[in-house]
Amino acid sequence: MSKANNPLLDPTRRSAETQLVHGGGKRTQFNETSEALFLNSGYSYPSSEHAERLFKGELPGAHNYSRFANPTVDVFQERMALLEGAEAARGFASGMAAVTDAVMSQVRAGDHIVASRALFGGCRFVVEDFMPRFGVTSTLVDGRDPANFAAAMQPNTKVVFIETPTNPTLELVDIKAVADIAHAHGAVLIVDNVFATPLYQKPLALGADLVTYSATKHIDGQGRVLGGVVLGSKKLIEGDIHTFLRQTGASLSPFNAWVLLKGLETLPLRVRQMTESAGRIAEALASHAKVQSVIYPHHPSHPQYDLAKAQMTGGSTLVALDVKGGQEAAFRLSDSLAVILISNNLGDAKSIITHPRTTTHQRLTEDARLEVGVTPGLLRLSVGLESSDDLIADLLYGLDQI
């Protein structure tokens, strides 16, 4: 018997769950079952001619410095590319490093960016405050209507940048519609896909050019390490993305890449349970007398429910709730919880709640916060792996304290 003709030797024929255990695997001569961890910074060469050819780029797949190429990081990148359906990927030291690289590598002084106004605070800072220092202007739009992107496009627009669902209000942007608009104007569409995860939304299949993740979130999922990743075509990834990574040194640690590989092995199991619990929590709180509104993409009350069902195969692990009584009530609820932690992270095995107005979005003006739905009573809940019954009981107790 031989496995030479087994179709599952082709990684693209395997399911996501299998790819996340075996994808991109490389073995040393010891045939270890877990991926090897290469902590070295440099590499030696068999000859001076070999080194010359390597630095000329004539030996693909070889390594000359771990700042921009490392065998352990390679496996993480290849596994993420398989999961995302991308031609290539590059790992970064953090999610913000990945976003900053993706945006900055695609523009030059004199260019213009169009972005949805509902962005994570750090991402909005890159677009609105950081890029103008380098001569790149931006326009922020209400991303719920694709027509707003079309109206904002300029002859020098080179990048359209969106999150969907957005952080923290779980608004949606129609990826395909915005991709068509961007491409009609010769711009690149970048999608931050953290809230949907690569399991529930495929931006590249919908027309996006680059996808970014904070791997710190669901991919690690256990509060251990920082990491980020950018995925897309070989032309973009091996071109400007790689050059920016190489020259800025925002490199993913090989140790962190190894931990992230372990996280990927359990990603489907963790995200599935977290999503199921998030749906149960949204349903349990939707009609509560002390809750102004619950925001969850796959709950029928979501104003973009039809788009969420069409664009996302799962409802996300995040729930937003706006409690009556404003910031004081939100604080009292959070401070009463016994199981759910107060923190600004998300995608963790532990359930986490945060008050965006005073944490992730505190640098914005009050008008800017209200414009994107960050009200005084808004709380963002990242659902973990605890019993959903316990989480609901914890939240109901907290609501009783308001």
C-alpha positions as CSV (number, residue, x, y, z in Angstrom):
1,M,0.0,0.0,0.0
2,S,1.2,3.5,-0.8
3,K,0.0,7.0,0.2
4,A,1.6,8.6,-2.9
5,N,-1.8,8.9,-4.6
6,N,-3.8,10.0,-1.5
7,P,-5.5,13.2,-2.4
8,L,-5.1,14.5,1.2
9,L,-1.4,14.9,0.5
10,D,-2.5,18.2,-1.1
11,P,-3.0,20.6,1.8
12,T,-5.7,22.5,-0.1
13,R,-7.9,19.4,-0.1
14,R,-8.0,19.3,3.7
15,S,-10.5,20.9,6.0
16,A,-9.7,23.9,8.1
17,E,-9.5,21.8,11.2
18,T,-6.9,19.5,9.6
19,Q,-4.9,22.4,8.1
20,L,-4.7,24.0,11.5
21,V,-3.0,20.9,13.0
22,H,-0.8,19.9,10.0
23,G,-0.6,22.8,7.6
24,G,2.8,24.3,6.7
25,G,4.5,21.6,8.7
26,K,8.3,21.2,8.3
27,R,10.3,18.5,10.1
28,T,14.0,18.3,10.9
29,Q,16.0,15.1,10.6
30,F,14.6,14.1,14.0
31,N,11.0,13.9,12.7
32,E,9.5,15.6,15.7
33,T,5.7,15.6,16.1
34,S,5.6,19.2,17.3
35,E,7.0,22.0,15.2
36,A,10.7,22.8,15.9
37,L,11.5,26.1,17.6
38,F,14.4,27.9,16.0
39,L,15.5,30.7,18.3
40,N,18.7,31.5,16.4
41,S,19.2,35.0,15.0
42,G,21.5,34.1,12.1
43,Y,22.6,31.4,9.7
44,S,25.9,30.2,8.3
45,Y,26.6,29.4,4.7
46,P,28.5,26.6,3.0
47,S,30.4,29.0,0.8
48,S,30.8,32.7,-0.1
49,E,29.2,32.0,-3.4
50,H,26.2,30.6,-1.6
51,A,25.9,33.7,0.6
52,E,26.1,35.9,-2.5
53,R,23.3,34.1,-4.2
54,L,21.2,34.1,-1.1
55,F,21.5,37.8,-0.7
56,K,20.7,38.3,-4.4
57,G,17.5,36.4,-3.8
58,E,18.5,33.5,-6.1
59,L,17.9,30.8,-3.5
60,P,14.2,30.9,-2.5
61,G,13.3,29.4,0.8
62,A,16.7,29.9,2.3
63,H,17.4,32.1,5.3
64,N,20.0,34.7,6.0
65,Y,18.6,36.6,9.1
66,S,15.7,35.9,11.5
67,R,14.6,39.6,11.4
68,F,12.8,38.8,8.2
69,A,12.9,35.0,7.7
70,N,12.9,32.2,10.3
71,P,11.8,28.5,9.9
72,T,9.4,28.6,12.8
73,V,7.8,31.8,11.6
74,D,7.7,30.3,8.2
75,V,5.4,27.5,9.4
76,F,3.1,29.9,11.1
77,Q,2.9,32.1,8.0
78,E,2.2,29.0,5.7
79,R,-0.4,27.7,8.1
80,M,-2.2,31.0,8.2
81,A,-2.1,31.3,4.5
82,L,-3.7,27.9,4.1
83,L,-6.5,28.8,6.5
84,E,-7.1,32.2,4.9
85,G,-6.9,31.0,1.3
86,A,-4.1,33.5,0.7
87,E,-1.0,33.1,-1.5
88,A,1.3,34.4,1.1
89,A,1.6,35.8,4.7
90,R,4.0,37.7,6.9
91,G,4.1,37.5,10.7
92,F,4.6,40.6,12.8
93,A,5.4,41.5,16.4
94,S,1.8,42.6,17.2
95,G,-1.5,43.2,15.6
96,M,-0.8,47.0,15.5
97,A,2.5,46.3,13.8
98,A,0.6,44.3,11.2
99,V,-2.0,47.0,10.6
100,T,0.6,49.8,10.4
101,D,2.7,47.8,7.9
102,A,-0.3,47.0,5.8
103,V,-1.4,50.6,5.6
104,M,2.0,52.4,5.4
105,S,3.5,50.0,2.9
106,Q,0.8,50.8,0.3
107,V,1.0,54.6,0.3
108,R,3.5,57.4,-0.3
109,A,3.5,61.1,0.4
110,G,0.7,62.8,-1.5
111,D,-1.6,59.7,-1.4
112,H,-5.0,59.5,0.2
113,I,-6.7,56.9,2.4
114,V,-10.5,56.2,2.8
115,A,-11.4,54.4,6.0
116,S,-14.5,53.5,7.9
117,R,-14.8,55.8,10.9
118,A,-15.7,52.9,13.2
119,L,-12.2,51.5,13.9
120,F,-10.3,50.3,16.9
121,G,-8.7,53.3,18.5
122,G,-5.2,52.4,17.6
123,C,-6.1,51.7,14.0
124,R,-7.9,55.0,13.7
125,F,-4.9,56.8,15.2
126,V,-2.7,55.3,12.4
127,V,-5.0,56.6,9.7
128,E,-6.1,59.9,11.2
129,D,-3.1,61.1,13.2
130,F,0.0,59.2,12.2
131,M,-0.2,59.1,8.4
132,P,-0.6,62.9,7.9
133,R,2.9,63.2,9.4
134,F,4.1,61.6,6.3
135,G,2.0,63.6,3.9
136,V,-0.8,61.0,3.5
137,T,-4.3,62.4,4.0
138,S,-7.4,60.5,5.0
139,T,-11.2,60.6,4.9
140,L,-13.3,58.7,7.4
141,V,-16.8,57.6,6.4
142,D,-19.8,55.8,7.9
143,G,-19.0,52.3,6.6
144,R,-22.5,50.9,6.9
145,D,-23.3,52.4,3.4
146,P,-21.0,51.5,0.5
147,A,-22.0,54.7,-1.2
148,N,-20.1,56.7,1.4
149,F,-16.9,55.1,0.2
150,A,-17.6,55.8,-3.4
151,A,-18.3,59.5,-2.6
152,A,-15.0,59.8,-0.6
153,M,-12.7,58.4,-3.3
154,Q,-10.2,60.8,-4.8
155,P,-7.8,60.5,-7.8
156,N,-5.0,59.9,-5.3
157,T,-6.8,57.4,-3.1
158,K,-4.5,54.3,-2.8
159,V,-5.9,52.5,0.2
160,V,-9.4,51.7,1.6
161,F,-9.2,50.4,5.1
162,I,-12.1,48.8,7.0
163,E,-12.9,46.6,10.1
164,T,-15.9,44.4,9.9
165,P,-17.4,43.7,12.4
166,T,-16.2,46.9,13.9
167,N,-14.6,47.3,17.3
168,P,-16.5,47.8,19.6
169,T,-19.9,48.4,18.2
170,L,-20.1,45.4,15.8
171,E,-21.2,47.4,12.8
172,L,-20.7,45.7,9.4
173,V,-19.2,46.8,6.2
174,D,-20.2,45.1,2.9
175,I,-16.8,43.8,1.9
176,K,-17.6,42.9,-1.7
177,A,-19.3,46.2,-2.4
178,V,-16.4,48.2,-1.0
179,A,-13.9,46.0,-2.8
180,D,-15.6,46.8,-6.1
181,I,-15.4,50.5,-5.3
182,A,-11.8,50.4,-4.3
183,H,-10.7,48.5,-7.4
184,A,-12.6,50.8,-9.7
185,H,-10.4,53.6,-8.5
186,G,-7.2,51.6,-8.5
187,A,-7.0,51.3,-4.7
188,V,-6.1,48.4,-2.4
189,L,-8.7,47.2,0.1
190,I,-7.3,46.2,3.5
191,V,-9.7,44.4,5.9
192,D,-9.0,43.9,9.7
193,N,-10.8,40.6,10.2
194,V,-10.1,40.1,13.9
195,F,-13.7,40.0,15.2
196,A,-14.9,37.6,12.6
197,T,-11.8,35.4,12.8
198,P,-10.5,33.5,9.6
199,L,-13.0,30.8,10.4
200,Y,-16.2,32.9,9.9
201,Q,-15.3,35.4,7.2
202,K,-13.1,35.3,4.1
203,P,-12.3,38.8,3.0
204,L,-10.0,37.7,0.2
205,A,-12.8,35.6,-1.4
206,L,-15.0,38.7,-1.2
207,G,-12.5,40.9,-3.1
208,A,-10.2,42.3,-0.4
209,D,-6.5,42.6,-1.3
210,L,-4.9,42.4,2.2
211,V,-6.3,40.9,5.5
212,T,-4.8,41.7,8.9
213,Y,-5.1,40.0,12.3
214,S,-4.0,40.6,15.8
215,A,-2.8,37.1,16.5
216,T,-2.7,38.1,20.1
217,K,-6.5,37.6,20.1
218,H,-8.3,34.4,19.0
219,I,-5.2,32.8,17.3
220,D,-3.3,32.7,20.6
221,G,-6.5,32.9,22.6
222,Q,-4.9,32.2,26.0
223,G,-3.3,35.5,26.9
224,R,0.3,34.3,26.4
225,V,2.0,36.2,23.6
226,L,1.7,39.1,21.1
227,G,1.6,38.6,17.4
228,G,0.2,39.9,14.1
229,V,-0.2,38.7,10.5
230,V,-0.9,40.2,7.1
231,L,-2.1,38.0,4.3
232,G,-2.7,38.5,0.6
233,S,-1.2,37.9,-2.9
234,K,2.4,37.0,-3.4
235,K,2.9,40.3,-5.3
236,L,1.8,42.4,-2.3
237,I,3.2,40.3,0.5
238,E,6.6,39.5,-1.0
239,G,6.8,43.1,-2.3
240,D,6.0,46.1,-0.2
241,I,4.8,44.2,2.8
242,H,8.0,42.2,3.2
243,T,10.2,45.2,2.4
244,F,8.5,47.3,5.1
245,L,8.9,44.4,7.6
246,R,12.5,43.9,6.7
247,Q,13.4,47.6,7.1
248,T,11.4,48.4,10.2
249,G,12.2,45.2,12.1
250,A,8.7,44.7,13.4
251,S,9.5,41.0,13.5
252,L,7.4,38.2,15.0
253,S,9.5,36.4,17.7
254,P,10.1,32.7,16.7
255,F,9.0,31.7,20.2
256,N,5.7,33.6,19.8
257,A,5.2,32.0,16.4
258,W,5.6,28.6,18.0
259,V,3.0,29.5,20.7
260,L,0.7,30.8,18.0
261,L,1.0,27.5,16.1
262,K,-0.1,25.7,19.2
263,G,-3.1,28.1,19.4
264,L,-4.0,27.4,15.8
265,E,-4.4,23.7,16.6
266,T,-7.4,24.4,18.9
267,L,-8.7,27.5,17.2
268,P,-11.9,25.9,15.7
269,L,-12.8,24.2,19.0
270,R,-12.4,27.4,21.0
271,V,-14.0,29.8,18.6
272,R,-17.0,27.4,18.1
273,Q,-17.8,27.2,21.8
274,M,-17.2,30.9,22.4
275,T,-19.5,31.8,19.5
276,E,-22.2,29.5,20.7
277,S,-22.0,31.1,24.2
278,A,-22.0,34.6,22.7
279,G,-25.2,33.8,20.9
280,R,-26.8,32.5,24.0
281,I,-25.8,35.6,26.0
282,A,-27.1,37.9,23.3
283,E,-30.5,36.2,23.4
284,A,-30.6,36.2,27.2
285,L,-29.9,39.9,27.5
286,A,-31.8,41.2,24.5
287,S,-35.0,41.9,26.3
288,H,-33.6,42.8,29.7
289,A,-35.2,45.9,31.2
290,K,-31.9,47.5,32.1
291,V,-30.3,46.9,28.7
292,Q,-30.8,49.6,26.1
293,S,-29.6,47.4,23.3
294,V,-27.7,44.2,22.6
295,I,-25.5,44.2,19.5
296,Y,-24.6,40.8,18.0
297,P,-24.3,40.2,14.2
298,H,-26.3,37.0,14.1
299,H,-29.1,38.1,16.4
300,P,-32.2,39.2,14.5
301,S,-32.2,42.6,16.2
302,H,-28.9,43.6,14.6
303,P,-29.7,46.3,12.0
304,Q,-27.5,44.6,9.4
305,Y,-28.6,41.0,10.2
306,D,-29.1,40.0,6.6
307,L,-25.6,41.2,5.6
308,A,-24.2,39.4,8.7
309,K,-25.8,36.1,7.6
310,A,-24.6,36.5,4.0
311,Q,-21.0,37.6,4.8
312,M,-20.3,35.7,8.0
313,T,-20.8,32.0,8.7
314,G,-20.7,32.6,12.5
315,G,-21.8,35.4,14.7
316,S,-18.5,36.3,16.4
317,T,-17.3,35.8,19.9
318,L,-18.0,39.4,20.8
319,V,-21.2,40.9,22.1
320,A,-21.8,44.6,22.8
321,L,-24.4,45.8,25.2
322,D,-25.5,49.4,26.0
323,V,-26.9,49.5,29.5
324,K,-29.3,52.1,30.8
325,G,-27.8,54.6,33.2
326,G,-24.7,55.4,31.3
327,Q,-21.1,55.1,32.5
328,E,-22.0,54.8,36.2
329,A,-24.3,51.9,35.4
330,A,-21.7,50.3,33.2
331,F,-19.0,50.6,35.9
332,R,-21.4,49.1,38.5
333,L,-22.2,46.1,36.3
334,S,-18.5,45.4,35.5
335,D,-17.4,45.8,39.1
336,S,-20.0,43.3,40.3
337,L,-18.8,40.4,38.1
338,A,-17.2,37.4,39.6
339,V,-16.3,35.3,36.6
340,I,-15.9,37.8,33.8
341,L,-12.6,39.9,34.0
342,I,-12.2,43.6,33.3
343,S,-9.6,43.9,30.6
344,N,-9.1,45.4,27.2
345,N,-8.0,42.2,25.5
346,L,-10.4,40.0,23.5
347,G,-10.6,36.5,21.9
348,D,-9.2,35.0,25.2
349,A,-10.2,31.7,26.8
350,K,-11.3,33.9,29.8
351,S,-14.4,36.1,29.3
352,I,-13.4,39.8,29.3
353,I,-15.5,43.0,29.6
354,T,-14.3,46.5,28.8
355,H,-15.8,50.0,28.8
356,P,-14.6,51.4,25.4
357,R,-15.4,55.0,26.2
358,T,-12.7,55.1,29.0
359,T,-10.2,52.5,27.6
360,T,-9.8,51.6,23.9
361,H,-11.5,54.8,22.6
362,Q,-10.7,57.3,25.4
363,R,-8.4,59.3,23.1
364,L,-11.2,60.2,20.8
365,T,-13.3,63.3,21.4
366,E,-16.8,62.7,22.8
367,D,-18.3,63.7,19.5
368,A,-16.2,61.2,17.7
369,R,-17.1,58.5,20.2
370,L,-20.8,59.2,19.9
371,E,-20.5,59.3,16.1
372,V,-19.4,55.6,16.0
373,G,-21.8,54.5,18.8
374,V,-19.4,54.4,21.7
375,T,-21.9,55.7,24.3
376,P,-21.3,56.1,28.0
377,G,-23.2,52.9,28.7
378,L,-21.6,50.7,26.1
379,L,-19.7,47.6,27.2
380,R,-17.8,45.2,25.0
381,L,-17.9,41.6,26.1
382,S,-15.4,39.0,24.7
383,V,-16.9,35.6,25.5
384,G,-14.5,32.9,26.7
385,L,-14.7,29.2,27.3
386,E,-16.5,29.2,30.7
387,S,-19.9,27.7,31.0
388,S,-22.4,29.9,29.3
389,D,-24.8,29.4,32.1
390,D,-22.3,30.8,34.5
391,L,-21.6,33.8,32.2
392,I,-25.3,34.6,31.9
393,A,-25.8,34.3,35.7
394,D,-22.8,36.6,36.2
395,L,-24.1,39.2,33.9
396,L,-27.7,39.0,35.3
397,Y,-26.2,39.6,38.8
398,G,-24.3,42.6,37.5
399,L,-27.4,44.0,35.9
400,D,-29.3,43.6,39.2
401,Q,-26.7,45.9,40.8
402,I,-27.5,48.8,38.5
